[in-house]
């Protein structure tokens, strides 16, 4: 399945059907990301229920701690 993530074309396994699955596929922590899907910010509580489709566009911001 072809998606756009942060402005770049990205191909994922078609068995990944939700934002939650995409987050796990990208090895990101659900608690440390903000996701905009097709120019709409998605609430964290909706990640498991939000479907992804061919051609969707995502902006993903993830926070990294350091010291």
PDB file of N, H, CA, C and O in Angstrom:
ATOM      1  N   UNK A   1       0.849  -1.172   0.000  1.00  0.00           N
ATOM      2  CA  UNK A   1       0.000   0.000   0.000  1.00  0.00           C
ATOM      3  C   UNK A   1       0.895   1.235   0.000  1.00  0.00           C
ATOM      4  O   UNK A   1       1.852   1.316   0.770  1.00  0.00           O
ATOM      5  N   UNK A   2       0.582   2.187  -0.861  1.00  0.00           N
ATOM      6  H   UNK A   2      -0.196   2.120  -1.486  1.00  0.00           H
ATOM      7  CA  UNK A   2       1.372   3.410  -0.972  1.00  0.00           C
ATOM      8  C   UNK A   2       0.745   4.539  -0.156  1.00  0.00           C
ATOM      9  O   UNK A   2      -0.444   4.830  -0.288  1.00  0.00           O
ATOM     10  N   UNK A   3       1.557   5.166   0.684  1.00  0.00           N
ATOM     11  H   UNK A   3       2.523   4.930   0.792  1.00  0.00           H
ATOM     12  CA  UNK A   3       1.149   6.297   1.507  1.00  0.00           C
ATOM     13  C   UNK A   3       2.190   7.398   1.351  1.00  0.00           C
ATOM     14  O   UNK A   3       3.283   7.166   0.834  1.00  0.00           O
ATOM     15  N   UNK A   4       1.840   8.591   1.803  1.00  0.00           N
ATOM     16  H   UNK A   4       0.952   8.780   2.223  1.00  0.00           H
ATOM     17  CA  UNK A   4       2.825   9.668   1.902  1.00  0.00           C
ATOM     18  C   UNK A   4       2.986   9.981   3.381  1.00  0.00           C
ATOM     19  O   UNK A   4       2.015  10.296   4.069  1.00  0.00           O
ATOM     20  N   UNK A   5       4.217   9.893   3.862  1.00  0.00           N
ATOM     21  H   UNK A   5       5.006   9.637   3.304  1.00  0.00           H
ATOM     22  CA  UNK A   5       4.502  10.164   5.266  1.00  0.00           C
ATOM     23  C   UNK A   5       5.563  11.257   5.320  1.00  0.00           C
ATOM     24  O   UNK A   5       6.674  11.091   4.818  1.00  0.00           O
ATOM     25  N   UNK A   6       5.199  12.374   5.938  1.00  0.00           N
ATOM     26  H   UNK A   6       4.296  12.509   6.346  1.00  0.00           H
ATOM     27  CA  UNK A   6       6.089  13.530   6.048  1.00  0.00           C
ATOM     28  C   UNK A   6       6.682  13.923   4.689  1.00  0.00           C
ATOM     29  O   UNK A   6       7.870  14.224   4.574  1.00  0.00           O
ATOM     30  N   UNK A   7       5.821  13.910   3.667  1.00  0.00           N
ATOM     31  H   UNK A   7       4.856  13.665   3.761  1.00  0.00           H
ATOM     32  CA  UNK A   7       6.211  14.367   2.348  1.00  0.00           C
ATOM     33  C   UNK A   7       6.925  13.358   1.472  1.00  0.00           C
ATOM     34  O   UNK A   7       7.291  13.681   0.342  1.00  0.00           O
ATOM     35  N   UNK A   8       7.135  12.135   1.962  1.00  0.00           N
ATOM     36  H   UNK A   8       6.837  11.872   2.880  1.00  0.00           H
ATOM     37  CA  UNK A   8       7.850  11.132   1.179  1.00  0.00           C
ATOM     38  C   UNK A   8       6.952   9.925   0.923  1.00  0.00           C
ATOM     39  O   UNK A   8       6.177   9.519   1.789  1.00  0.00           O
ATOM     40  N   UNK A   9       7.067   9.358  -0.274  1.00  0.00           N
ATOM     41  H   UNK A   9       7.697   9.687  -0.978  1.00  0.00           H
ATOM     42  CA  UNK A   9       6.319   8.143  -0.607  1.00  0.00           C
ATOM     43  C   UNK A   9       6.804   6.999   0.271  1.00  0.00           C
ATOM     44  O   UNK A   9       8.000   6.856   0.523  1.00  0.00           O
ATOM     45  N   UNK A  10       5.872   6.200   0.725  1.00  0.00           N
ATOM     46  H   UNK A  10       4.900   6.317   0.520  1.00  0.00           H
ATOM     47  CA  UNK A  10       6.193   5.115   1.638  1.00  0.00           C
ATOM     48  C   UNK A  10       5.303   3.935   1.297  1.00  0.00           C
ATOM     49  O   UNK A  10       4.103   4.105   1.080  1.00  0.00           O
ATOM     50  N   UNK A  11       5.869   2.759   1.248  1.00  0.00           N
ATOM     51  H   UNK A  11       6.844   2.622   1.424  1.00  0.00           H
ATOM     52  CA  UNK A  11       5.110   1.551   0.950  1.00  0.00           C
ATOM     53  C   UNK A  11       5.035   0.685   2.197  1.00  0.00           C
ATOM     54  O   UNK A  11       6.049   0.411   2.839  1.00  0.00           O
ATOM     55  N   UNK A  12       3.822   0.257   2.535  1.00  0.00           N
ATOM     56  H   UNK A  12       2.998   0.480   2.014  1.00  0.00           H
ATOM     57  CA  UNK A  12       3.648  -0.611   3.705  1.00  0.00           C
ATOM     58  C   UNK A  12       2.861  -1.852   3.306  1.00  0.00           C
ATOM     59  O   UNK A  12       2.226  -1.891   2.252  1.00  0.00           O
ATOM     60  N   UNK A  13       2.914  -2.844   4.150  1.00  0.00           N
ATOM     61  H   UNK A  13       3.429  -2.812   5.007  1.00  0.00           H
ATOM     62  CA  UNK A  13       2.168  -4.077   3.958  1.00  0.00           C
ATOM     63  C   UNK A  13       0.667  -3.764   3.998  1.00  0.00           C
ATOM     64  O   UNK A  13       0.220  -3.066   4.908  1.00  0.00           O
ATOM     65  N   UNK A  14      -0.114  -4.256   3.046  1.00  0.00           N
ATOM     66  H   UNK A  14       0.249  -4.823   2.306  1.00  0.00           H
ATOM     67  CA  UNK A  14      -1.548  -3.965   3.018  1.00  0.00           C
ATOM     68  C   UNK A  14      -2.327  -4.520   4.212  1.00  0.00           C
ATOM     69  O   UNK A  14      -3.489  -4.164   4.409  1.00  0.00           O
ATOM     70  N   UNK A  15      -1.702  -5.384   5.007  1.00  0.00           N
ATOM     71  H   UNK A  15      -0.758  -5.674   4.847  1.00  0.00           H
ATOM     72  CA  UNK A  15      -2.397  -5.904   6.191  1.00  0.00           C
ATOM     73  C   UNK A  15      -2.453  -4.866   7.313  1.00  0.00           C
ATOM     74  O   UNK A  15      -3.185  -5.047   8.286  1.00  0.00           O
ATOM     75  N   UNK A  16      -1.687  -3.781   7.183  1.00  0.00           N
ATOM     76  H   UNK A  16      -1.093  -3.634   6.392  1.00  0.00           H
ATOM     77  CA  UNK A  16      -1.735  -2.693   8.165  1.00  0.00           C
ATOM     78  C   UNK A  16      -2.910  -1.802   7.776  1.00  0.00           C
ATOM     79  O   UNK A  16      -2.878  -1.145   6.735  1.00  0.00           O
ATOM     80  N   UNK A  17      -3.944  -1.780   8.609  1.00  0.00           N
ATOM     81  H   UNK A  17      -3.970  -2.314   9.454  1.00  0.00           H
ATOM     82  CA  UNK A  17      -5.187  -1.122   8.214  1.00  0.00           C
ATOM     83  C   UNK A  17      -5.601   0.041   9.108  1.00  0.00           C
ATOM     84  O   UNK A  17      -6.561   0.744   8.794  1.00  0.00           O
ATOM     85  N   UNK A  18      -4.888   0.259  10.227  1.00  0.00           N
ATOM     86  H   UNK A  18      -4.108  -0.312  10.482  1.00  0.00           H
ATOM     87  CA  UNK A  18      -5.255   1.337  11.142  1.00  0.00           C
ATOM     88  C   UNK A  18      -4.024   2.174  11.496  1.00  0.00           C
ATOM     89  O   UNK A  18      -2.886   1.765  11.269  1.00  0.00           O
ATOM     90  N   UNK A  19      -4.283   3.349  12.055  1.00  0.00           N
ATOM     91  H   UNK A  19      -5.207   3.681  12.239  1.00  0.00           H
ATOM     92  CA  UNK A  19      -3.174   4.187  12.518  1.00  0.00           C
ATOM     93  C   UNK A  19      -2.361   3.469  13.582  1.00  0.00           C
ATOM     94  O   UNK A  19      -1.136   3.589  13.608  1.00  0.00           O
ATOM     95  N   UNK A  20      -3.011   2.738  14.445  1.00  0.00           N
ATOM     96  H   UNK A  20      -4.006   2.641  14.424  1.00  0.00           H
ATOM     97  CA  UNK A  20      -2.307   1.991  15.487  1.00  0.00           C
ATOM     98  C   UNK A  20      -1.302   1.019  14.853  1.00  0.00           C
ATOM     99  O   UNK A  20      -0.161   0.919  15.303  1.00  0.00           O
ATOM    100  N   UNK A  21      -1.727   0.318  13.823  1.00  0.00           N
ATOM    101  H   UNK A  21      -2.654   0.400  13.457  1.00  0.00           H
ATOM    102  CA  UNK A  21      -0.836  -0.599  13.115  1.00  0.00           C
ATOM    103  C   UNK A  21       0.312   0.120  12.442  1.00  0.00           C
ATOM    104  O   UNK A  21       1.439  -0.375  12.438  1.00  0.00           O
ATOM    105  N   UNK A  22       0.039   1.290  11.868  1.00  0.00           N
ATOM    106  H   UNK A  22      -0.877   1.692  11.871  1.00  0.00           H
ATOM    107  CA  UNK A  22       1.090   2.081  11.229  1.00  0.00           C
ATOM    108  C   UNK A  22       2.124   2.539  12.244  1.00  0.00           C
ATOM    109  O   UNK A  22       3.325   2.489  11.976  1.00  0.00           O
ATOM    110  N   UNK A  23       1.668   2.984  13.405  1.00  0.00           N
ATOM    111  H   UNK A  23       0.693   3.025  13.623  1.00  0.00           H
ATOM    112  CA  UNK A  23       2.583   3.422  14.468  1.00  0.00           C
ATOM    113  C   UNK A  23       3.491   2.277  14.888  1.00  0.00           C
ATOM    114  O   UNK A  23       4.695   2.466  15.057  1.00  0.00           O
ATOM    115  N   UNK A  24       2.920   1.092  15.057  1.00  0.00           N
ATOM    116  H   UNK A  24       1.942   0.938  14.920  1.00  0.00           H
ATOM    117  CA  UNK A  24       3.720  -0.074  15.443  1.00  0.00           C
ATOM    118  C   UNK A  24       4.706  -0.442  14.333  1.00  0.00           C
ATOM    119  O   UNK A  24       5.854  -0.788  14.611  1.00  0.00           O
ATOM    120  N   UNK A  25       4.261  -0.368  13.078  1.00  0.00           N
ATOM    121  H   UNK A  25       3.328  -0.087  12.852  1.00  0.00           H
ATOM    122  CA  UNK A  25       5.122  -0.682  11.936  1.00  0.00           C
ATOM    123  C   UNK A  25       6.322   0.267  11.876  1.00  0.00           C
ATOM    124  O   UNK A  25       7.427  -0.148  11.529  1.00  0.00           O
ATOM    125  N   UNK A  26       6.104   1.526  12.211  1.00  0.00           N
ATOM    126  H   UNK A  26       5.205   1.863  12.493  1.00  0.00           H
ATOM    127  CA  UNK A  26       7.178   2.521  12.187  1.00  0.00           C
ATOM    128  C   UNK A  26       8.007   2.537  13.464  1.00  0.00           C
ATOM    129  O   UNK A  26       8.926   3.345  13.593  1.00  0.00           O
ATOM    130  N   UNK A  27       7.695   1.652  14.411  1.00  0.00           N
ATOM    131  H   UNK A  27       6.948   0.995  14.307  1.00  0.00           H
ATOM    132  CA  UNK A  27       8.400   1.549  15.692  1.00  0.00           C
ATOM    133  C   UNK A  27       8.372   2.856  16.478  1.00  0.00           C
ATOM    134  O   UNK A  27       9.383   3.276  17.040  1.00  0.00           O
ATOM    135  N   UNK A  28       7.198   3.494  16.509  1.00  0.00           N
ATOM    136  H   UNK A  28       6.377   3.152  16.052  1.00  0.00           H
ATOM    137  CA  UNK A  28       7.024   4.727  17.269  1.00  0.00           C
ATOM    138  C   UNK A  28       6.188   4.444  18.507  1.00  0.00           C
ATOM    139  O   UNK A  28       5.391   3.506  18.526  1.00  0.00           O
ATOM    140  N   UNK A  29       6.369   5.249  19.528  1.00  0.00           N
ATOM    141  H   UNK A  29       7.016   6.011  19.513  1.00  0.00           H
ATOM    142  CA  UNK A  29       5.564   5.134  20.735  1.00  0.00           C
ATOM    143  C   UNK A  29       4.293   5.949  20.560  1.00  0.00           C
ATOM    144  O   UNK A  29       4.354   7.143  20.268  1.00  0.00           O
ATOM    145  N   UNK A  30       3.156   5.319  20.736  1.00  0.00           N
ATOM    146  H   UNK A  30       3.106   4.349  20.974  1.00  0.00           H
ATOM    147  CA  UNK A  30       1.861   5.991  20.582  1.00  0.00           C
ATOM    148  C   UNK A  30       1.748   7.229  21.463  1.00  0.00           C
ATOM    149  O   UNK A  30       1.108   8.209  21.083  1.00  0.00           O
ATOM    150  N   UNK A  31       2.365   7.186  22.629  1.00  0.00           N
ATOM    151  H   UNK A  31       2.885   6.390  22.938  1.00  0.00           H
ATOM    152  CA  UNK A  31       2.258   8.303  23.563  1.00  0.00           C
ATOM    153  C   UNK A  31       3.116   9.500  23.168  1.00  0.00           C
ATOM    154  O   UNK A  31       2.939  10.594  23.705  1.00  0.00           O
ATOM    155  N   UNK A  32       4.046   9.301  22.234  1.00  0.00           N
ATOM    156  H   UNK A  32       4.190   8.413  21.798  1.00  0.00           H
ATOM    157  CA  UNK A  32       4.979  10.367  21.885  1.00  0.00           C
ATOM    158  C   UNK A  32       4.793  10.891  20.464  1.00  0.00           C
ATOM    159  O   UNK A  32       5.699  11.529  19.927  1.00  0.00           O
ATOM    160  N   UNK A  33       3.630  10.636  19.835  1.00  0.00           N
ATOM    161  H   UNK A  33       2.894  10.118  20.271  1.00  0.00           H
ATOM    162  CA  UNK A  33       3.416  11.100  18.468  1.00  0.00           C
ATOM    163  C   UNK A  33       2.132  11.907  18.341  1.00  0.00           C
ATOM    164  O   UNK A  33       1.179  11.735  19.101  1.00  0.00           O
ATOM    165  N   UNK A  34       2.145  12.786  17.362  1.00  0.00           N
ATOM    166  H   UNK A  34       2.920  12.926  16.745  1.00  0.00           H
ATOM    167  CA  UNK A  34       0.943  13.482  16.926  1.00  0.00           C
ATOM    168  C   UNK A  34       0.831  13.178  15.438  1.00  0.00           C
ATOM    169  O   UNK A  34       1.801  13.311  14.693  1.00  0.00           O
ATOM    170  N   UNK A  35      -0.365  12.768  15.012  1.00  0.00           N
ATOM    171  H   UNK A  35      -1.153  12.659  15.617  1.00  0.00           H
ATOM    172  CA  UNK A  35      -0.550  12.379  13.620  1.00  0.00           C
ATOM    173  C   UNK A  35      -1.634  13.226  12.971  1.00  0.00           C
ATOM    174  O   UNK A  35      -2.729  13.404  13.505  1.00  0.00           O
ATOM    175  N   UNK A  36      -1.283  13.739  11.799  1.00  0.00           N
ATOM    176  H   UNK A  36      -0.393  13.594  11.365  1.00  0.00           H
ATOM    177  CA  UNK A  36      -2.232  14.441  10.956  1.00  0.00           C
ATOM    178  C   UNK A  36      -2.453  13.549   9.736  1.00  0.00           C
ATOM    179  O   UNK A  36      -1.507  13.217   9.022  1.00  0.00           O
ATOM    180  N   UNK A  37      -3.695  13.168   9.507  1.00  0.00           N
ATOM    181  H   UNK A  37      -4.463  13.437  10.088  1.00  0.00           H
ATOM    182  CA  UNK A  37      -4.050  12.323   8.376  1.00  0.00           C
ATOM    183  C   UNK A  37      -4.898  13.144   7.413  1.00  0.00           C
ATOM    184  O   UNK A  37      -5.972  13.623   7.776  1.00  0.00           O
ATOM    185  N   UNK A  38      -4.417  13.304   6.198  1.00  0.00           N
ATOM    186  H   UNK A  38      -3.545  12.915   5.903  1.00  0.00           H
ATOM    187  CA  UNK A  38      -5.142  14.075   5.183  1.00  0.00           C
ATOM    188  C   UNK A  38      -5.578  15.437   5.720  1.00  0.00           C
ATOM    189  O   UNK A  38      -6.723  15.860   5.565  1.00  0.00           O
ATOM    190  N   UNK A  39      -4.606  16.111   6.363  1.00  0.00           N
ATOM    191  H   UNK A  39      -3.676  15.768   6.490  1.00  0.00           H
ATOM    192  CA  UNK A  39      -4.774  17.471   6.908  1.00  0.00           C
ATOM    193  C   UNK A  39      -5.738  17.568   8.093  1.00  0.00           C
ATOM    194  O   UNK A  39      -6.260  18.646   8.380  1.00  0.00           O
ATOM    195  N   UNK A  40      -5.974  16.464   8.773  1.00  0.00           N
ATOM    196  H   UNK A  40      -5.550  15.588   8.541  1.00  0.00           H
ATOM    197  CA  UNK A  40      -6.820  16.470   9.963  1.00  0.00           C
ATOM    198  C   UNK A  40      -6.066  15.779  11.099  1.00  0.00           C
ATOM    199  O   UNK A  40      -5.623  14.639  10.955  1.00  0.00           O
ATOM    200  N   UNK A  41      -5.923  16.477  12.230  1.00  0.00           N
ATOM    201  H   UNK A  41      -6.283  17.402  12.347  1.00  0.00           H
ATOM    202  CA  UNK A  41      -5.243  15.883  13.384  1.00  0.00           C
ATOM    203  C   UNK A  41      -6.159  14.823  13.984  1.00  0.00           C
ATOM    204  O   UNK A  41      -7.348  15.056  14.205  1.00  0.00           O
ATOM    205  N   UNK A  42      -5.583  13.662  14.240  1.00  0.00           N
ATOM    206  H   UNK A  42      -4.618  13.472  14.061  1.00  0.00           H
ATOM    207  CA  UNK A  42      -6.336  12.533  14.784  1.00  0.00           C
ATOM    208  C   UNK A  42      -6.074  12.436  16.283  1.00  0.00           C
ATOM    209  O   UNK A  42      -4.924  12.453  16.723  1.00  0.00           O
ATOM    210  N   UNK A  43      -7.133  12.336  17.051  1.00  0.00           N
ATOM    211  H   UNK A  43      -8.067  12.322  16.694  1.00  0.00           H
ATOM    212  CA  UNK A  43      -7.010  12.171  18.499  1.00  0.00           C
ATOM    213  C   UNK A  43      -6.345  10.836  18.808  1.00  0.00           C
ATOM    214  O   UNK A  43      -6.638   9.825  18.169  1.00  0.00           O
ATOM    215  N   UNK A  44      -5.467  10.839  19.770  1.00  0.00           N
ATOM    216  H   UNK A  44      -5.229  11.660  20.288  1.00  0.00           H
ATOM    217  CA  UNK A  44      -4.732   9.630  20.162  1.00  0.00           C
ATOM    218  C   UNK A  44      -5.679   8.481  20.509  1.00  0.00           C
ATOM    219  O   UNK A  44      -5.380   7.323  20.217  1.00  0.00           O
ATOM    220  N   UNK A  45      -6.807   8.792  21.124  1.00  0.00           N
ATOM    221  H   UNK A  45      -7.049   9.732  21.362  1.00  0.00           H
ATOM    222  CA  UNK A  45      -7.758   7.747  21.522  1.00  0.00           C
ATOM    223  C   UNK A  45      -8.418   7.073  20.318  1.00  0.00           C
ATOM    224  O   UNK A  45      -9.042   6.022  20.468  1.00  0.00           O
ATOM    225  N   UNK A  46      -8.291   7.661  19.131  1.00  0.00           N
ATOM    226  H   UNK A  46      -7.785   8.515  19.009  1.00  0.00           H
ATOM    227  CA  UNK A  46      -8.921   7.106  17.929  1.00  0.00           C
ATOM    228  C   UNK A  46      -7.946   6.326  17.053  1.00  0.00           C
ATOM    229  O   UNK A  46      -8.353   5.815  16.009  1.00  0.00           O
ATOM    230  N   UNK A  47      -6.683   6.214  17.435  1.00  0.00           N
ATOM    231  H   UNK A  47      -6.352   6.628  18.283  1.00  0.00           H
ATOM    232  CA  UNK A  47      -5.697   5.549  16.585  1.00  0.00           C
ATOM    233  C   UNK A  47      -6.095   4.116  16.223  1.00  0.00           C
ATOM    234  O   UNK A  47      -5.907   3.697  15.081  1.00  0.00           O
ATOM    235  N   UNK A  48      -6.642   3.361  17.179  1.00  0.00           N
ATOM    236  H   UNK A  48      -6.794   3.702  18.107  1.00  0.00           H
ATOM    237  CA  UNK A  48      -7.012   1.965  16.912  1.00  0.00           C
ATOM    238  C   UNK A  48      -8.171   1.856  15.941  1.00  0.00           C
ATOM    239  O   UNK A  48      -8.282   0.863  15.221  1.00  0.00           O
ATOM    240  N   UNK A  49      -9.031   2.856  15.907  1.00  0.00           N
ATOM    241  H   UNK A  49      -8.940   3.662  16.491  1.00  0.00           H
ATOM    242  CA  UNK A  49     -10.234   2.789  15.084  1.00  0.00           C
ATOM    243  C   UNK A  49     -10.143   3.585  13.789  1.00  0.00           C
ATOM    244  O   UNK A  49     -11.084   3.568  12.994  1.00  0.00           O
ATOM    245  N   UNK A  50      -9.040   4.279  13.559  1.00  0.00           N
ATOM    246  H   UNK A  50      -8.277   4.294  14.205  1.00  0.00           H
ATOM    247  CA  UNK A  50      -8.911   5.117  12.373  1.00  0.00           C
ATOM    248  C   UNK A  50      -8.291   4.312  11.234  1.00  0.00           C
ATOM    249  O   UNK A  50      -7.132   3.905  11.317  1.00  0.00           O
ATOM    250  N   UNK A  51      -9.063   4.082  10.169  1.00  0.00           N
ATOM    251  H   UNK A  51     -10.004   4.413  10.102  1.00  0.00           H
ATOM    252  CA  UNK A  51      -8.532   3.295   9.047  1.00  0.00           C
ATOM    253  C   UNK A  51      -7.561   4.111   8.214  1.00  0.00           C
ATOM    254  O   UNK A  51      -7.645   5.337   8.152  1.00  0.00           O
ATOM    255  N   UNK A  52      -6.636   3.402   7.572  1.00  0.00           N
ATOM    256  H   UNK A  52      -6.568   2.406   7.622  1.00  0.00           H
ATOM    257  CA  UNK A  52      -5.750   4.035   6.598  1.00  0.00           C
ATOM    258  C   UNK A  52      -6.065   3.430   5.242  1.00  0.00           C
ATOM    259  O   UNK A  52      -6.455   2.267   5.137  1.00  0.00           O
ATOM    260  N   UNK A  53      -5.886   4.252   4.191  1.00  0.00           N
ATOM    261  H   UNK A  53      -5.569   5.196   4.276  1.00  0.00           H
ATOM    262  CA  UNK A  53      -6.223   3.808   2.846  1.00  0.00           C
ATOM    263  C   UNK A  53      -5.109   4.184   1.882  1.00  0.00           C
ATOM    264  O   UNK A  53      -4.297   5.064   2.167  1.00  0.00           O
ATOM    265  N   UNK A  54      -5.079   3.518   0.753  1.00  0.00           N
ATOM    266  H   UNK A  54      -5.739   2.804   0.522  1.00  0.00           H
ATOM    267  CA  UNK A  54      -4.118   3.828  -0.294  1.00  0.00           C
ATOM    268  C   UNK A  54      -4.224   5.309  -0.634  1.00  0.00           C
ATOM    269  O   UNK A  54      -5.323   5.834  -0.817  1.00  0.00           O
ATOM    270  N   UNK A  55      -3.088   5.972  -0.715  1.00  0.00           N
ATOM    271  H   UNK A  55      -2.196   5.546  -0.566  1.00  0.00           H
ATOM    272  CA  UNK A  55      -3.052   7.373  -1.092  1.00  0.00           C
ATOM    273  C   UNK A  55      -3.183   8.353   0.058  1.00  0.00           C
ATOM    274  O   UNK A  55      -3.073   9.560  -0.158  1.00  0.00           O
ATOM    275  N   UNK A  56      -3.419   7.868   1.291  1.00  0.00           N
ATOM    276  H   UNK A  56      -3.508   6.888   1.466  1.00  0.00           H
ATOM    277  CA  UNK A  56      -3.496   8.775   2.442  1.00  0.00           C
ATOM    278  C   UNK A  56      -2.172   9.516   2.607  1.00  0.00           C
ATOM    279  O   UNK A  56      -1.106   9.013   2.253  1.00  0.00           O
ATOM    280  N   UNK A  57      -2.271  10.713   3.148  1.00  0.00           N
ATOM    281  H   UNK A  57      -3.138  11.122   3.435  1.00  0.00           H
ATOM    282  CA  UNK A  57      -1.104  11.535   3.417  1.00  0.00           C
ATOM    283  C   UNK A  57      -1.028  11.799   4.919  1.00  0.00           C
ATOM    284  O   UNK A  57      -2.009  12.211   5.537  1.00  0.00           O
ATOM    285  N   UNK A  58       0.156  11.557   5.501  1.00  0.00           N
ATOM    286  H   UNK A  58       0.954  11.223   4.999  1.00  0.00           H
ATOM    287  CA  UNK A  58       0.351  11.721   6.939  1.00  0.00           C
ATOM    288  C   UNK A  58       1.491  12.673   7.230  1.00  0.00           C
ATOM    289  O   UNK A  58       2.511  12.683   6.542  1.00  0.00           O
ATOM    290  N   UNK A  59       1.298  13.462   8.251  1.00  0.00           N
ATOM    291  H   UNK A  59       0.469  13.454   8.811  1.00  0.00           H
ATOM    292  CA  UNK A  59       2.389  14.204   8.864  1.00  0.00           C
ATOM    293  C   UNK A  59       2.492  13.635  10.274  1.00  0.00           C
ATOM    294  O   UNK A  59       1.522  13.661  11.032  1.00  0.00           O
ATOM    295  N   UNK A  60       3.648  13.130  10.617  1.00  0.00           N
ATOM    296  H   UNK A  60       4.436  13.109  10.001  1.00  0.00           H
ATOM    297  CA  UNK A  60       3.850  12.503  11.923  1.00  0.00           C
ATOM    298  C   UNK A  60       4.962  13.246  12.639  1.00  0.00           C
ATOM    299  O   UNK A  60       6.079  13.372  12.137  1.00  0.00           O
ATOM    300  N   UNK A  61       4.629  13.732  13.823  1.00  0.00           N
ATOM    301  H   UNK A  61       3.722  13.630  14.231  1.00  0.00           H
ATOM    302  CA  UNK A  61       5.598  14.411  14.670  1.00  0.00           C
ATOM    303  C   UNK A  61       5.817  13.512  15.888  1.00  0.00           C
ATOM    304  O   UNK A  61       4.856  13.136  16.559  1.00  0.00           O
ATOM    305  N   UNK A  62       7.053  13.171  16.172  1.00  0.00           N
ATOM    306  H   UNK A  62       7.834  13.477  15.627  1.00  0.00           H
ATOM    307  CA  UNK A  62       7.326  12.375  17.366  1.00  0.00           C
ATOM    308  C   UNK A  62       8.350  13.090  18.216  1.00  0.00           C
ATOM    309  O   UNK A  62       9.286  13.716  17.720  1.00  0.00           O
ATOM    310  N   UNK A  63       8.140  12.976  19.507  1.00  0.00           N
ATOM    311  H   UNK A  63       7.379  12.467  19.911  1.00  0.00           H
ATOM    312  CA  UNK A  63       8.973  13.676  20.465  1.00  0.00           C
ATOM    313  C   UNK A  63      10.068  12.747  20.970  1.00  0.00           C
ATOM    314  O   UNK A  63       9.836  11.567  21.232  1.00  0.00           O
ATOM    315  N   UNK A  64      11.255  13.304  21.099  1.00  0.00           N
ATOM    316  H   UNK A  64      11.444  14.263  20.887  1.00  0.00           H
ATOM    317  CA  UNK A  64      12.412  12.540  21.557  1.00  0.00           C
ATOM    318  C   UNK A  64      12.993  13.257  22.761  1.00  0.00           C
ATOM    319  O   UNK A  64      13.245  14.461  22.712  1.00  0.00           O
ATOM    320  N   UNK A  65      13.206  12.521  23.837  1.00  0.00           N
ATOM    321  H   UNK A  65      13.001  11.543  23.876  1.00  0.00           H
ATOM    322  CA  UNK A  65      13.806  13.099  25.025  1.00  0.00           C
ATOM    323  C   UNK A  65      15.312  12.957  24.981  1.00  0.00           C
ATOM    324  O   UNK A  65      15.850  12.139  24.235  1.00  0.00           O
ATOM    325  N   UNK A  66      15.964  13.731  25.755  1.00  0.00           N
ATOM    326  H   UNK A  66      15.526  14.396  26.361  1.00  0.00           H
ATOM    327  CA  UNK A  66      17.420  13.641  25.801  1.00  0.00           C
ATOM    328  C   UNK A  66      17.953  14.429  26.976  1.00  0.00           C
ATOM    329  O   UNK A  66      17.202  15.075  27.707  1.00  0.00           O
ATOM    330  N   UNK A  67      19.209  14.370  27.138  1.00  0.00           N
ATOM    331  H   UNK A  67      19.819  13.846  26.544  1.00  0.00           H
ATOM    332  CA  UNK A  67      19.755  15.064  28.273  1.00  0.00           C
ATOM    333  C   UNK A  67      21.135  15.588  28.012  1.00  0.00           C
ATOM    334  O   UNK A  67      21.737  16.207  28.890  1.00  0.00           O
TER     335      UNK A  67
END
